[in-house]
Amino acid sequence: MQSMLPQLSLRASDLNVRTLGARTFPSPLGLSTVRGDEVADYVPDDARITWQIETRAGARLETPILFEKAGPRETIFFDPKDTRVGIVTCGGLCPGINNVIRSIVLELTHKYRVQSVLGFRYGYRGLDPAAGTPPVQLTPAEVLHVHRQGGSFLGLSRGKRDAATMVDTLERHGIDILFTIGGDGTLRGAHALHEEIARRGKRIAVIGVPKTIDNDIEFVDKTFGYETAVEVARLAVDAAHTEALGALNGVGVVKLMGRDAGFIAAAAALASHDVNYCLIPEVGFDLEGPSGLFASLERRLAERGHAVIVVAEGCGASLLREGAELDASGNLRFSSSGLDIGPHLRDAVTKYLADRQIESTVKYIDPSYMIRSVPANAHDSIFCDSLARNAVHAGMAGKTDIVIGRIHRVFTHLPIPVAVGQKKRVNPDGALWLAVTETTGQPRLRP
């Protein structure tokens, strides 16, 4: 999905990938060492993927943004027989978490012959001994069927923990590589761990796997769980459309996830083809006034007799009042009464139509927790497996302070500070939003 071009000013050095030292152990994978061979081969460290692939004939190419290509290396930093690995999952639920856990365990065990993998429970809380949640040993038998379940086999939590305390835990358990599965807050925590590890002069790799259902990590074209989220969201939109069709002047209102970015709402509108208004945080809109949503909705009902409105939860920021609730990570809690755009929009639409004596039926659907908790679909399952394997390759090679990204369908090593430098957004002037407005037929809802 298209986003706005990053405004972050990057230097070539910002994209340098940190490593723990020279790689002295041969990879046990047994891949081809011949570049360009027709069988799988190792990825050289100088392989790069360019960010911007489009130019104009005759244009002078500027210095490109280049990312290190992910994949197995011919030599590795850690001796597999002596390597101990930790896995932690943080943040909120997302389809595919268990797939990533399972694939990391299987790749480490079957391909690299690593003997010890620990799962730290309930997010970074599990790295704090005061929380009283000891880690669990992860084996292929333990994770055999977890990919068929939604949620997280290890549990999750939000909130900051002391980096020094967490690194103490890693040292106490002899962890050489820590895989952190999570979104923006998780990655910030992973970077804090890396900095504490570096301050101590220890050789512990920290590798992130990007988990955010909102698909809003910059320089990453897709995060796992997003495709499943869009698929389930479309079912909710279809239900709202059926309800709207079944009543005179029926209006279906669907609130979808998307704290700061409207990718799920936009994609669900495109997938459904039955949405008439799509509201996202990146595109301003008015409710009142001749150009506002209500006036347009009134005209729509007079002409067609039904309508479907999809709104991203982040639009609730327009309702922001002093004293708004925050979650444990310091984010606005858009499900709190003062910020919940779904019920607010439902009630406002109902009142507007009633005040004008327009007989109507307004139905509201909020599938948020259903979307978060379902198992990954086929596309996400494949994607999760690829992310996990590339994370293992990076960790065993001694890469650190990176998240596994993907651009142009090629996996990359993205330094965490770059990944969290800003968030990806829907470009109001880009092809994605143009497609949404052409599909819905909605006008500009602001003068």
N, C-alpha and C positions, 0 to 999 in steps of 0.2 A: 504494500500500500504506500502511496506517495506521501511524503511529509514535506514540511518546509525545509529548505536548505539550511544547514546548521550555521548559526551566526558566530559560533565559537571560533576564535582565532587560534589556529593550530600551527605549531612549528613542527618540523620533521622530528625533533627530539622528543616531542610529546608522545609520539607513537612508538618510541623505542620500548621493546618488551624487556622487562627485568628478568634475569636468570640467576640461579643460585650459584653457578660456577661451571667449570668445564665438565663436559659429559664424557665419561670414561667407560661406561658399560655398553656393550652391544645390545641392541634391541632384540628381545626374544621373539618378535613377530615374524621374522623370516620373510620379509617382503623383498621385492626386486630392488637392486641397487642401480639399475640402468634407467636413466632418465628417458622418459618417452616410451618406455616399454609398454606393451599392451596389457601387462598385469599390474596389479597395485604396486606402487613404489613409495619410497620414503619421500618426505617433503624436505627440501633443503631450507636452511634458515634464511637464505636471502630471497625466498619466494615472496612476492608481494601482490596484493590485490588493490587496484585503484578504486577510489570512491566514486569519482565522476567519470562515467563512460560515454557521455554524449558531448559532442562538440560540433562545430560548423565547418564546412569545407573552407579551407584556406585560413582558418582562425589559428592564431598563435597559441600553443598550449602553455598554460601557466604551470607552475610547479604543482604536480598532482599530490593529493592526499593518498598515501600508501599505507596499507595495513599488512602486518605479517600474516602469512597464510598458515592456517592451522593444519594439523595432521601429524601422523607418526614420524618421529625422527629416527635416523639410522643408529644413533648412539643416544643413551639416556643418562640422566644424572644419578638416579637412585638405583641401588642394587635391589631388584625385586624381592629376593629372599629375605632381605632385612628391612623392608619397607612396611610402615604402618600408616594406615590411611583413616581419615575421619570424614564424615558426611554430616552436614547440618542443613535443615530446611527452615526457612524463616518467612515471616510476613503472613499473607492470607492464603486461603485455599486457591488452587488453580488446577485445571485438568492437566495431567501428565507428570505431576511430581513423582509419583511412584514409578512411572516408567523410567525417569532419569535415575532414581535411586537404583533400580534393578539393573539397568544397563551399565552403570558405573561399577557395581559389584561384579557383574559377570565379566566385563572387560578386564578388570583388575585381576580377577581370580583365574579365568580361563586363558587369557592371552598373555598377561604379564606375570602370572604365577605369584601374585602377592598373597601372602598368607593371612594377613590381619586387616580387617576393615571394621571400624567402629561407627555406629550411628549415634550421634548426640541428639537427645530428645528435646522436643519443644523449643526449637530455634536456638538462639544464642543463650537462652536460659539454661540449656543443657551443658554449656561450657562454664557455668557458675556453680561451684560445689554447694553454695548456700541454698540453691534451688532444690537440692535433693533428688535430682533425676539422673542417675548413673547411665552411661552409654550402654548400648546393646551391641553384641557381636553380629555382624552381617555376613552371611554366607549365601551361596546360591540357593540352598534349601530354604533359608529364611525369607528370601525375596521371590520365591518361585512364582507365586500367583498375585503379587501385590499390584502389578500393572493392570489388572482387571478391576481394580477398585479405585474410586475417587478419593480425594483427600490426600493426606500424607501419612504414610506408614510410620514415620518418625514423630509426627506432631509438629506444630508450628507455634510461634508466638511473635509478638511485636515488642518493641521497646529496646532501649540502649542498655548495654552491659559494659562493665569496665574492661577495657582491652587487656590490661595487665593481668587481671584475674583469669581471663579466657586463655591467654597465652600460657599462663601457669598450668592450666588444665591440659593444654596440648602437650606441654613438656612432660607433665607427670605421666601422661599416657604414651609418651614416645611417638607422637604423631609426626610424620614426615610431610604429608600432603593433606590439606583440608579443602574439601569441596563445599562451597557455600551455594545453596540453591535459593535464589530470591531475587527481588527487584531492587529498586533504587536504594532503599534503606539498608537492605542486606548487603549490597555492594559497598556502601559507605562503611558499614561495619567491617567488611572484609578488608577494605583498605586500611582501616585503623588497626586491624590485626597485623597486617603486613608491616606497617610502620613500627609497631611494638616489637615484632619479631626481628626486624632489621636493626632496631636500636640495641637489641640484646646480642646481635651478631649471630643469630641462630639460622639454621638452614631448613626452614619449613616453607613449603610452597602453598600459596593460597590461590585457588582457582574458582572463579564464579561461573555459575550457569544461570543465564538470564531468565527469570520467572516473573512476568507481569502480564496479567490477563489483558491489560490496557494496551499492550504493544507499543509502549512509549519510551523505550530506551534508544537514545540517539546512536547513529552509526550501526544499528542492528535492524535488518529489514523485517525480522519477525521474531517474536518471542513465543515460547511454547505455551500452549493452552489457548492461544488467541483464535485459532481456526475452530476449535471445539466450541469456544464461547460464541462465536458468530453463528455456528450451526444451531446451537440451542436457543440463542436469541431469536433467530428467525422463526422458530416454532412458536415463541411467545408472540411475535408480531403476527404470524398467521392466525393465532387464536384471537387476537385483538381485532383483526380484520373480519373474521367470521362473526364475532359479537357485533361489530359495527354494522355489518350487512343485515343482521337479523332484526334490527330495530329501526323505526322511523327516526331519521337524524341521529343515527348511532355514531358515537365517537369512542374510539379505542385509544387509550393512552398507555404507552409502554415505557417504563424507565429502565435503562440499561446501564451497565457499568462503564466507567470512564471518568476518572477523577479530574484529570487535566487535559485529556485527549479524547477525541470523539471517534476513534477508529472502529470500535465495536458498533456503535450506533450507525455510523456511515455504512459499514459493510453489511450490517443486518438490513438496512434500508435497500441496498443494492440487491441483496440476495432475495428479499421478499418481493420486490416490485409492487407492493401494495401499500407502501408508506406514502402519505401525502405531505407530511411535515417532519423533517428531521432536525432536531435542535442539538447543537454541540457547543462545548465551551469556547472553541476557537472562533466561532462566528456569532457576532452579536445579534440580538433580536429584541423586539418590543412585543409586549402582550397587548397593550392599549394603543389607541390611535389608528388613523386611517391606513397606515402601512403595517400595523401590528398583526400578530397571529390571530387575535380574536376576530378582527374584521375580515381577514382572509378566510378564516374558518366559517364564518357566517355565510359568506358568498359561496364557499364550497358546498355547504349543506343545502343551500337553496338550489344549487345546480345538480348535485349528485346524491344528496340524501345520506351520506355517510362520510367518515374520515378517520384516518389513523395517524396518530402523532407519536413519534419516538423521541425521547429526550434522554440525553446522557446525564448521569448523576452530577457531574461537575458543573452543570448549569445552575446547580443550587448555590454556587458562589454568588450569584446575583441576589440571593436572599440574605447574604451575610449580615449578621447583626453582632453587636458586641457581646462577648461571652459565649461565642459558638464553641461547641464541644470539640475536643481533639482526641485522637486515639493515642495509644501508648507510644507510637512513633512520632507524635507531634503533628500528624496530618489532620486536616479538617475531617470531622466525622459527618459525611454527607447523609448518613441514615438518621441523624439526630433530627428532632422535630423542627428546629429552626432552619435547617439546611436541606431538608428532603424535598427536592423539586417535584417528585412524582405526585404525592398527595396534594401539594400546593397547586400544581397545574390542573389536576383533576377537579379540585374544588373551584378554582378560578374559572375554568371552562364552564362548569355546571352553573355557577352563579351568573356568568355573562349571558348564557343562553336563556336562563330563567328570567333574568331582568328584561329581556327583550321578548318574553312570552313565546319563545321558540321551544316547542315540545321536543325533548331529546332524551337520549339514554347515554350516559357516559360510563364506560367500564375501564377500570384501571388494573394493569398487570405489572408486577415487579418480580421478575424471575432471577434476581441477582444471586441468591444463595443456591438456586438450582444450577445456574450456569457454573458457579465456582466449584461445585462438589461432584460433578459427573466425571466418569472416566474419560480419558483422552480418546478422540476419534482416530480413524486410521491414519490420516495425514499427520496429526500431532504425535501419534505413537512412533511413526518413522522419524519425525523430526527430533523427538526426545532422545531416541537411540543415537542419532548422529551427534547431537550436542554432547551427550554423555561420553561417547567414545573419544571425541576430540578433546574433551576436558581431561580424560585420563591420559591421552597422549601428551598433552601439555604439562600436566603435573609430573609425569614420570620423566619428562625431559628437563625438569627443573625450572620451567617457566613459573612466574609468580606475579601477583598483583594484577591479574588479567581476568577478563570475562570472555567466554567463548561467544563471538559474534557471528553474524552471517550477512554478507552483502553480495548481491548479484548471484545468489545461490551457492556461494563459496564461503566456507567457514574461515574465521579469522581469529587472531589473538588481539583483543582490544584492551589497552591499559584501562584499569578501573577509573582512574581520575578523569580520563576522557569520556568514559561512558556515563559518569554521573555529573559531568560538567554542565549539562542541560538536558531537557527532556524533548523527545520527538513529539511533534504536533501535526495535526491535519493542516495543510496549507489551504487557506480560504481561496487562494487564486490558482490552486493546482488542479490536476486532472481528476483526482479522487472526488473533491468537493463538486467540481463541475458535473461529474457523472451522477452524483447524488441529486443535485438540483434538476438535472435533466430527467432522471428517473422519477422523482417525486412530483416534479412540476411546480414546486413551491417558489413563490416570489421572494425577493428580498424582504425581510420582515423588519426593516428599519429604514428610514428615509436616507 
